[in-house]
Amino acid sequence: MKARQLFILISTLTFPILIYALPKGFVYLNDVAPSVLQDIRYAGYHNFTGRPVKGYRAKECILTKPAADALAKVQAALLQSDLSLKVYDCYRPQRAVNDFIAWSHNPKLTKMKAEFYPRVAKNKLFAQGYIAKKSGHSRGSTVDLTIVPVPTRQQANYYRGQTLVSCTAAYHERFADNSIDMGTGYDCLDPLSYGYTPRVSLVAYQNRKLLRHIMQKYGFMPYKNEWWHFTLRREPYPETYFNFPIKPE
């Protein structure tokens, strides 16, 4: 018995269990609000670059603790109406923002244009504000999200090379996300994504209003040019842009 205990001790010392430690004040959303659905687009291929973005080593939502706590309150309120949040992006490393900038300057990389920016020239994305040198996401209290019904409909699988449909197409024509109709797909780099535009259907307009209302009620501010983008009003790091990678929990 003593020999066996000694072996276990030596094994533990020789092969330590490595746990990725987040910077102080940050948490994995799954530890705070596990019922919130996650579809972290920049960790995969279904985004405007068509590939995983630098810094996204895992499909995980990381946020500051206050932002995660506030989202948990939003989720609890929505669940009472058989609805749920689904997050697309949370904390974003500065290296990912830099990757976006480098991508925007390469005119040859346009394979996802038909879906994500069908009506905007790629060389205009930076000038028109769709891509910037800094992002609120890098401060850790900004989140991209939508609302899905409960029980949740199955989402279509994206596979590389599939026929792309414009993010501005009608709800039943564009990519079969399981979101309620918000008027465009997520990350649609188009004026139709402006949160208050009257050019979307009445259903989509009301759905955007619902999302804004519930997010504002629990302390988030909407971004007028993206219906999916919200920042915690009292964010803890308003001047700090972090660059640590997103790794598995």
VOPAGU-2260 file (C-alpha; in pm, 1 decimal, decimal comma):
REM VOPAGU-2260
SITE   aa  ch    i         X         Y         Z
SITE  MET   A    0       0,0       0,0       0,0
SITE  LYS   A    1     281,3     242,5      89,3
SITE  ALA   A    2     458,6     168,8    -239,2
SITE  ARG   A    3     139,3     241,5    -433,2
SITE  GLN   A    4      87,8     570,7    -249,6
SITE  LEU   A    5     448,4     668,9    -324,2
SITE  PHE   A    6     398,3     593,3    -695,4
SITE  ILE   A    7      88,5     812,3    -708,3
SITE  LEU   A    8     276,2    1096,6    -538,5
SITE  ILE   A    9     572,2    1070,3    -776,4
SITE  SER   A   10     338,7    1052,4   -1077,5
SITE  THR   A   11     159,0    1364,6    -964,9
SITE  LEU   A   12     485,3    1551,3    -916,6
SITE  THR   A   13     627,2    1433,9   -1249,4
SITE  PHE   A   14     317,8    1506,6   -1458,4
SITE  PRO   A   15     147,9    1813,0   -1310,5
SITE  ILE   A   16    -203,3    1901,4   -1420,3
SITE  LEU   A   17    -183,6    2227,2   -1613,2
SITE  ILE   A   18    -479,6    2459,5   -1572,5
SITE  TYR   A   19    -505,6    2774,5   -1783,9
SITE  ALA   A   20    -535,2    3068,9   -1546,6
SITE  LEU   A   21    -723,6    3371,7   -1674,5
SITE  PRO   A   22    -609,9    3721,1   -1578,7
SITE  LYS   A   23    -759,7    3850,8   -1256,7
SITE  GLY   A   24   -1117,8    3964,0   -1301,6
SITE  PHE   A   25   -1195,6    3737,8   -1600,2
SITE  VAL   A   26   -1410,8    3424,0   -1605,5
SITE  TYR   A   27   -1540,5    3164,8   -1847,7
SITE  LEU   A   28   -1907,0    3238,9   -1910,1
SITE  ASN   A   29   -1983,1    2869,0   -1888,8
SITE  ASP   A   30   -1886,3    2877,0   -1519,8
SITE  VAL   A   31   -2126,8    3162,4   -1446,1
SITE  ALA   A   32   -2417,6    3105,7   -1685,6
SITE  PRO   A   33   -2386,9    2753,2   -1831,0
SITE  SER   A   34   -2729,6    2762,1   -1997,0
SITE  VAL   A   35   -2624,2    3041,7   -2234,1
SITE  LEU   A   36   -2557,6    2890,1   -2576,3
SITE  GLN   A   37   -2222,7    2956,8   -2741,5
SITE  ASP   A   38   -2137,2    2975,1   -3111,4
SITE  ILE   A   39   -1793,5    3136,9   -3110,7
SITE  ARG   A   40   -1759,1    3215,3   -3479,0
SITE  TYR   A   41   -1401,5    3347,2   -3485,4
SITE  ALA   A   42   -1268,6    3017,4   -3351,6
SITE  GLY   A   43   -1391,0    2843,1   -3667,1
SITE  TYR   A   44   -1440,6    2900,4   -4038,0
SITE  HIS   A   45   -1786,1    3058,9   -4051,7
SITE  ASN   A   46   -1687,5    3423,7   -4030,4
SITE  PHE   A   47   -1594,6    3701,8   -4270,5
SITE  THR   A   48   -1229,3    3587,8   -4289,8
SITE  GLY   A   49   -1322,4    3226,5   -4365,5
SITE  ARG   A   50   -1073,2    3083,7   -4114,7
SITE  PRO   A   51    -993,9    3073,7   -3741,6
SITE  VAL   A   52    -877,7    3415,5   -3624,5
SITE  LYS   A   53    -549,1    3462,7   -3439,3
SITE  GLY   A   54    -586,2    3434,5   -3064,4
SITE  TYR   A   55    -891,3    3207,3   -3076,7
SITE  ARG   A   56    -753,4    2871,1   -2966,8
SITE  ALA   A   57   -1084,8    2749,0   -2826,4
SITE  LYS   A   58   -1455,9    2803,3   -2875,9
SITE  GLU   A   59   -1496,2    2967,0   -2537,0
SITE  CYS   A   60   -1665,6    3283,6   -2416,1
SITE  ILE   A   61   -1446,6    3474,6   -2171,9
SITE  LEU   A   62   -1569,3    3793,9   -2003,8
SITE  THR   A   63   -1498,5    4011,5   -1705,4
SITE  LYS   A   64   -1678,6    3884,0   -1397,0
SITE  PRO   A   65   -1921,1    4180,6   -1383,5
SITE  ALA   A   66   -2017,4    4131,4   -1749,0
SITE  ALA   A   67   -2069,5    3757,7   -1699,6
SITE  ASP   A   68   -2279,8    3818,2   -1388,3
SITE  ALA   A   69   -2496,0    4068,0   -1575,9
SITE  LEU   A   70   -2544,9    3822,9   -1863,9
SITE  ALA   A   71   -2654,4    3558,9   -1614,0
SITE  LYS   A   72   -2932,1    3795,2   -1503,5
SITE  VAL   A   73   -3038,8    3853,3   -1863,3
SITE  GLN   A   74   -3046,2    3478,8   -1921,3
SITE  ALA   A   75   -3257,0    3415,5   -1610,2
SITE  ALA   A   76   -3510,1    3672,6   -1726,5
SITE  LEU   A   77   -3529,4    3532,2   -2080,1
SITE  LEU   A   78   -3570,8    3173,0   -1964,2
SITE  GLN   A   79   -3895,1    3273,8   -1793,9
SITE  SER   A   80   -4031,8    3343,6   -2143,4
SITE  ASP   A   81   -3888,9    3025,9   -2301,2
SITE  LEU   A   82   -3605,2    3219,0   -2461,6
SITE  SER   A   83   -3226,8    3200,0   -2426,9
SITE  LEU   A   84   -2919,2    3400,1   -2511,5
SITE  LYS   A   85   -2665,6    3275,6   -2762,9
SITE  VAL   A   86   -2324,1    3441,3   -2773,6
SITE  TYR   A   87   -2114,9    3470,5   -3089,2
SITE  ASP   A   88   -1814,7    3658,4   -2951,8
SITE  CYS   A   89   -1702,0    3781,2   -2610,1
SITE  TYR   A   90   -1351,7    3886,7   -2509,7
SITE  ARG   A   91   -1139,5    3936,7   -2821,6
SITE  PRO   A   92    -758,4    3952,3   -2800,8
SITE  GLN   A   93    -589,1    4255,0   -2955,6
SITE  ARG   A   94    -397,3    4011,9   -3177,6
SITE  ALA   A   95    -732,1    3913,3   -3331,9
SITE  VAL   A   96    -810,8    4277,4   -3405,9
SITE  ASN   A   97    -469,4    4309,4   -3567,8
SITE  ASP   A   98    -550,2    3999,2   -3771,7
SITE  PHE   A   99    -870,0    4165,1   -3895,9
SITE  ILE   A  100    -672,1    4470,4   -4003,4
SITE  ALA   A  101    -415,7    4262,3   -4192,2
SITE  TRP   A  102    -696,5    4067,1   -4359,5
SITE  SER   A  103    -872,6    4387,5   -4465,7
SITE  HIS   A  104    -559,3    4508,6   -4644,5
SITE  ASN   A  105    -529,8    4196,2   -4861,1
SITE  PRO   A  106    -760,9    4239,9   -5163,8
SITE  LYS   A  107    -730,4    3873,2   -5263,0
SITE  LEU   A  108    -898,8    3734,6   -4949,4
SITE  THR   A  109   -1265,0    3766,0   -5041,0
SITE  LYS   A  110   -1400,3    3410,2   -5028,5
SITE  MET   A  111   -1668,1    3499,4   -4769,3
SITE  LYS   A  112   -1780,0    3824,2   -4931,0
SITE  ALA   A  113   -2101,5    3677,3   -5073,7
SITE  GLU   A  114   -2233,8    3612,7   -4723,0
SITE  PHE   A  115   -2080,6    3867,5   -4488,5
SITE  TYR   A  116   -2025,3    4187,5   -4689,0
SITE  PRO   A  117   -2208,3    4137,7   -5020,0
SITE  ARG   A  118   -2290,8    4506,3   -5075,0
SITE  VAL   A  119   -1977,0    4672,2   -4937,6
SITE  ALA   A  120   -1642,4    4679,6   -5118,6
SITE  LYS   A  121   -1371,9    4517,4   -4908,9
SITE  ASN   A  122   -1144,0    4819,5   -4940,7
SITE  LYS   A  123   -1421,8    5029,8   -4783,6
SITE  LEU   A  124   -1473,0    4814,6   -4472,4
SITE  PHE   A  125   -1213,9    5004,2   -4269,3
SITE  ALA   A  126   -1323,8    5350,8   -4384,4
SITE  GLN   A  127   -1689,4    5275,7   -4315,0
SITE  GLY   A  128   -1618,3    5159,2   -3961,0
SITE  TYR   A  129   -1683,5    4787,4   -3994,7
SITE  ILE   A  130   -1323,3    4716,4   -3892,0
SITE  ALA   A  131   -1122,0    4931,2   -3650,3
SITE  LYS   A  132    -776,5    4936,0   -3490,8
SITE  LYS   A  133    -927,5    4888,2   -3145,1
SITE  SER   A  134   -1232,1    4695,1   -3027,0
SITE  GLY   A  135   -1435,3    4718,1   -2708,5
SITE  HIS   A  136   -1427,7    4338,6   -2707,3
SITE  SER   A  137   -1060,4    4354,0   -2607,4
SITE  ARG   A  138   -1158,8    4524,9   -2281,8
SITE  GLY   A  139   -1348,6    4211,2   -2183,4
SITE  SER   A  140   -1696,8    4350,3   -2117,9
SITE  THR   A  141   -1840,4    4356,2   -2469,2
SITE  VAL   A  142   -2040,2    4069,7   -2614,9
SITE  ASP   A  143   -2202,8    3981,5   -2948,0
SITE  LEU   A  144   -2523,0    3784,7   -2902,8
SITE  THR   A  145   -2876,8    3705,2   -3005,7
SITE  ILE   A  146   -3189,6    3538,6   -2870,9
SITE  VAL   A  147   -3298,5    3182,9   -2951,4
SITE  PRO   A  148   -3624,8    3006,7   -2864,8
SITE  VAL   A  149   -3643,6    2731,1   -2601,2
SITE  PRO   A  150   -3653,4    2446,7   -2684,1
SITE  THR   A  151   -3380,5    2544,7   -2925,3
SITE  ARG   A  152   -3401,2    2457,6   -3292,3
SITE  GLN   A  153   -3103,7    2272,5   -3434,7
SITE  GLN   A  154   -2862,6    2499,1   -3618,3
SITE  ALA   A  155   -2735,1    2407,5   -3961,3
SITE  ASN   A  156   -2372,5    2299,3   -3983,6
SITE  TYR   A  157   -2142,2    2521,9   -4184,2
SITE  TYR   A  158   -1888,6    2347,0   -4400,8
SITE  ARG   A  159   -1610,3    2506,5   -4600,8
SITE  GLY   A  160   -1690,1    2547,8   -4965,9
SITE  GLN   A  161   -2066,3    2547,1   -4930,9
SITE  THR   A  162   -2273,9    2788,1   -5135,7
SITE  LEU   A  163   -2294,2    3120,3   -4953,6
SITE  VAL   A  164   -2613,5    3322,0   -4918,3
SITE  SER   A  165   -2614,9    3691,8   -4837,9
SITE  CYS   A  166   -2656,2    3780,4   -4470,8
SITE  THR   A  167   -2913,3    4036,1   -4585,8
SITE  ALA   A  168   -3137,7    3773,4   -4746,9
SITE  ALA   A  169   -3477,5    3684,6   -4604,1
SITE  TYR   A  170   -3485,8    3489,5   -4277,1
SITE  HIS   A  171   -3565,6    3152,5   -4436,0
SITE  GLU   A  172   -3312,8    3202,0   -4717,2
SITE  ARG   A  173   -2990,2    3298,9   -4537,2
SITE  PHE   A  174   -2774,4    3067,0   -4323,2
SITE  ALA   A  175   -3001,0    2864,8   -4094,5
SITE  ASP   A  176   -2890,7    3007,4   -3762,7
SITE  ASN   A  177   -3131,7    2915,7   -3482,3
SITE  SER   A  178   -3168,1    3278,6   -3375,8
SITE  ILE   A  179   -3504,0    3448,6   -3385,1
SITE  ASP   A  180   -3528,5    3676,7   -3689,0
SITE  MET   A  181   -3308,3    3981,5   -3636,5
SITE  GLY   A  182   -3324,6    4106,5   -3994,1
SITE  THR   A  183   -2972,7    3994,5   -4092,6
SITE  GLY   A  184   -2732,2    3719,8   -4004,4
SITE  TYR   A  185   -2465,2    3774,6   -3739,5
SITE  ASP   A  186   -2162,7    3985,7   -3836,1
SITE  CYS   A  187   -2337,8    4115,3   -4144,3
SITE  LEU   A  188   -2118,9    4406,4   -4255,1
SITE  ASP   A  189   -2402,3    4605,9   -4404,0
SITE  PRO   A  190   -2620,4    4907,7   -4315,8
SITE  LEU   A  191   -2911,4    4666,1   -4267,8
SITE  SER   A  192   -2740,4    4559,9   -3943,6
SITE  TYR   A  193   -2783,4    4906,2   -3792,7
SITE  GLY   A  194   -2983,5    4848,4   -3477,2
SITE  TYR   A  195   -3251,7    5111,0   -3535,5
SITE  THR   A  196   -3294,9    5088,1   -3911,9
SITE  PRO   A  197   -3660,5    5075,7   -4023,3
SITE  ARG   A  198   -3566,2    4878,5   -4335,1
SITE  VAL   A  199   -3605,1    4537,6   -4169,3
SITE  SER   A  200   -3936,2    4356,5   -4125,4
SITE  LEU   A  201   -4165,0    4447,7   -3835,7
SITE  VAL   A  202   -4090,2    4111,6   -3672,4
SITE  ALA   A  203   -3714,1    4169,6   -3691,5
SITE  TYR   A  204   -3753,3    4527,9   -3569,3
SITE  GLN   A  205   -3948,7    4411,7   -3264,3
SITE  ASN   A  206   -3698,6    4132,4   -3196,7
SITE  ARG   A  207   -3410,7    4379,9   -3199,4
SITE  LYS   A  208   -3609,6    4602,2   -2964,7
SITE  LEU   A  209   -3662,4    4307,2   -2728,8
SITE  LEU   A  210   -3289,6    4230,5   -2723,9
SITE  ARG   A  211   -3197,0    4594,2   -2660,0
SITE  HIS   A  212   -3455,2    4628,7   -2383,1
SITE  ILE   A  213   -3349,2    4321,0   -2188,2
SITE  MET   A  214   -2978,1    4398,5   -2226,4
SITE  GLN   A  215   -3020,5    4761,2   -2120,5
SITE  LYS   A  216   -3231,4    4655,4   -1823,1
SITE  TYR   A  217   -2934,4    4465,0   -1683,6
SITE  GLY   A  218   -2666,8    4721,9   -1749,0
SITE  PHE   A  219   -2553,0    4689,0   -2110,9
SITE  MET   A  220   -2534,2    4959,7   -2377,3
SITE  PRO   A  221   -2618,8    4881,6   -2741,9
SITE  TYR   A  222   -2399,7    4979,6   -3035,4
SITE  LYS   A  223   -2613,7    5153,6   -3295,1
SITE  ASN   A  224   -2437,5    5004,1   -3599,7
SITE  GLU   A  225   -2459,3    4636,9   -3493,8
SITE  TRP   A  226   -2780,6    4493,5   -3349,1
SITE  TRP   A  227   -2582,9    4210,7   -3180,2
SITE  HIS   A  228   -2316,4    4423,3   -3001,7
SITE  PHE   A  229   -2346,6    4528,8   -2634,8
SITE  THR   A  230   -2103,0    4668,7   -2377,3
SITE  LEU   A  231   -2142,1    4667,0   -2001,3
SITE  ARG   A  232   -2211,6    5023,8   -1895,4
SITE  ARG   A  233   -1987,5    5004,4   -1588,1
SITE  GLU   A  234   -1708,4    4800,3   -1741,3
SITE  PRO   A  235   -1414,8    4743,6   -1504,6
SITE  TYR   A  236   -1136,9    4804,7   -1760,8
SITE  PRO   A  237   -1257,4    5095,4   -1979,5
SITE  GLU   A  238    -906,6    5192,9   -2092,7
SITE  THR   A  239    -729,9    4854,8   -2104,9
SITE  TYR   A  240    -705,9    4641,9   -2419,3
SITE  PHE   A  241    -601,3    4287,1   -2333,9
SITE  ASN   A  242    -413,0    4046,9   -2559,3
SITE  PHE   A  243    -410,2    3708,6   -2383,1
SITE  PRO   A  244    -526,2    3418,6   -2606,2
SITE  ILE   A  245    -854,5    3235,5   -2568,9
SITE  LYS   A  246    -771,6    2883,6   -2453,8
SITE  PRO   A  247    -979,8    2585,7   -2338,6
SITE  GLU   A  248   -1100,2    2594,6   -1982,6
